């Protein structure tokens, strides 16, 4: 994943989740246990809370949810009218925001609150590997179509200028694409 884009692995991610749907819960390996012991959980919690607070400061007035910051959040839940369309626009910029409850579309009607929330809540990343500068870049991508909805068909990938973000629903992990893109690199232009 360090040498190729995260989107190249999306099909593998989907297939992997399908495989694990039928697997029983198992024990962690000794290696995993030792790796987890080496993490600074207090620092991780602080970073996640800082990122959450920054997004809430910038988006709180537009968010249709009243939020209380939980300890160590993994995402910032942004509920907007047109959230589904914004998700597509972010995807065109290679910022993948998952749908938290995809099964709801099969069991609920479009007029149901559950359907609306599944479609329009955007779980924005507040992962500890990101800092406030990364959150500012994310805000550039999120706020432009909110402020200028008529421009959705013309805007370009801007978030961090060189990072591709891929958020996976089950493991809640985020992977950055490594490397810098210059203005001649057409892979980073995302006109829809």
C-alpha positions in Angstrom: 0.0 0.0 0.0 3.0 2.4 0.4 3.8 2.1 -3.3 0.3 2.1 -4.9 -3.0 3.9 -4.4 -5.4 2.8 -1.7 -8.3 2.8 -4.3 -6.5 -0.1 -6.1 -7.2 -2.3 -3.1 -10.9 -1.4 -2.6 -12.1 -4.6 -4.3 -9.8 -6.7 -2.1 -11.2 -4.9 0.9 -14.7 -5.7 0.0 -13.9 -9.4 -0.7 -12.0 -9.6 2.6 -14.9 -8.3 4.5 -17.2 -10.8 2.9 -14.8 -13.6 3.9 -14.6 -12.4 7.5 -18.4 -12.1 7.8 -18.6 -15.8 8.3 -15.5 -16.3 10.5 -15.8 -16.8 14.3 -14.1 -14.4 16.7 -10.5 -15.6 17.3 -7.6 -14.7 19.6 -5.0 -12.1 18.9 -1.6 -13.3 18.0 1.4 -12.7 20.3 2.8 -10.3 17.7 -0.4 -8.2 17.6 -0.6 -8.2 21.4 3.0 -6.9 21.7 2.5 -4.3 19.0 -0.6 -3.0 20.8 1.3 -2.7 24.1 3.7 -0.3 22.4 1.0 2.3 21.6 0.6 5.5 23.6 -3.1 5.3 24.1 -3.3 8.6 25.9 -1.6 10.4 23.0 -3.9 8.6 20.5 -6.9 9.7 22.5 -5.7 13.3 22.7 -5.0 13.5 19.0 -8.4 12.1 18.0 -10.2 14.5 20.4 -8.2 17.5 19.0 -9.2 16.5 15.4 -12.8 15.9 16.4 -12.9 19.3 18.2 -11.5 21.1 15.2 -14.0 19.6 12.8 -16.8 20.3 15.2 -15.7 23.9 15.5 -15.8 24.3 11.7 -18.9 22.2 11.0 -20.9 22.2 14.2 -23.3 24.9 13.1 -24.1 23.1 9.9 -24.2 19.6 11.4 -27.8 18.4 11.9 -26.7 16.2 14.7 -26.1 17.6 18.3 -22.8 16.0 19.3 -21.1 15.3 22.6 -17.4 14.5 22.0 -16.8 10.9 23.1 -13.4 9.9 24.5 -11.1 8.9 21.6 -13.6 9.1 18.8 -12.8 7.3 15.5 -14.8 9.7 13.3 -16.8 12.9 13.2 -20.4 12.2 12.2 -21.5 15.0 9.9 -25.2 14.9 9.0 -26.1 17.2 6.1 -28.9 17.4 3.6 -27.2 16.1 0.4 -24.6 14.1 2.4 -24.9 11.3 -0.1 -24.0 13.6 -3.0 -21.1 15.1 -1.0 -19.8 11.6 -0.4 -19.7 11.1 -4.2 -17.9 14.3 -4.7 -15.3 13.4 -2.1 -14.9 10.0 -3.7 -14.2 11.7 -7.0 -11.3 13.4 -5.1 -10.2 10.0 -3.8 -11.4 10.7 -0.3 -13.5 7.6 0.6 -16.1 8.2 3.3 -17.9 5.0 4.2 -21.6 4.4 4.6 -22.0 3.2 8.2 -25.2 1.2 7.8 -25.5 0.0 4.2 -28.0 -2.7 5.2 -30.5 0.0 6.1 -31.2 0.7 2.4 -32.5 -2.9 2.0 -34.8 -2.8 5.1 -36.1 0.8 5.3 -38.0 3.2 3.1 -36.4 6.4 1.8 -38.8 8.5 4.0 -37.6 6.7 7.2 -35.1 8.5 9.5 -32.8 5.4 9.5 -32.6 5.6 5.7 -31.9 9.3 5.8 -29.1 8.9 8.4 -27.5 6.0 6.6 -27.5 8.0 3.4 -26.5 11.4 4.7 -24.2 10.9 7.7 -20.6 11.3 6.7 -18.2 9.8 9.2 -15.2 12.1 8.7 -11.9 10.7 9.8 -10.3 11.9 13.0 -7.6 9.2 13.1 -4.6 9.8 15.3 -2.2 9.6 12.4 -3.7 13.0 11.3 -3.2 16.4 12.9 -5.1 19.7 12.7 -3.3 20.6 9.4 -4.7 17.4 7.8 -8.1 18.4 9.2 -7.8 21.8 7.5 -7.1 20.0 4.2 -10.2 17.8 4.7 -12.2 20.9 5.4 -11.1 22.4 2.1 -12.6 19.4 0.3 -15.8 19.3 2.5 -16.6 23.1 2.7 -16.3 24.1 -0.9 -19.4 22.1 -2.1 -21.3 23.1 1.0 -20.7 26.8 0.4 -21.0 26.5 -3.4 -23.3 23.6 -4.3 -23.5 24.7 -7.9 -19.8 24.1 -8.4 -19.9 20.4 -7.4 -19.3 19.4 -11.0 -16.2 21.5 -11.5 -14.1 21.3 -8.3 -10.8 19.4 -8.1 -9.0 17.3 -5.6 -7.4 19.5 -3.0 -7.1 17.6 0.2 -3.4 17.8 1.3 -2.4 18.0 -2.4 -0.7 14.6 -2.3 -2.5 12.2 0.0 -5.1 9.7 -1.0 -7.4 8.7 1.8 -9.2 5.4 2.1 -11.5 4.8 5.0 -12.7 1.2 5.6 -15.9 0.6 7.3 -15.1 -2.4 9.5 -11.6 -1.8 10.6 -12.0 2.0 10.8 -8.4 2.4 9.6 -7.2 5.1 7.2 -4.3 4.8 4.9 -2.4 7.7 3.3 -0.9 7.5 -0.1 2.8 8.2 0.2 4.4 10.7 -2.2 4.0 14.2 -3.6 2.0 15.1 -6.6 2.9 18.0 -8.8 0.5 20.1 -10.9 1.3 18.0 -14.0 0.2 14.7 -12.3 -3.2 14.3 -13.9 -4.1 11.4 -11.5 -4.9 14.1 -8.9 -7.4 16.1 -11.0 -10.9 15.0 -10.2 -13.4 16.7 -12.5 -16.7 14.9 -12.3 
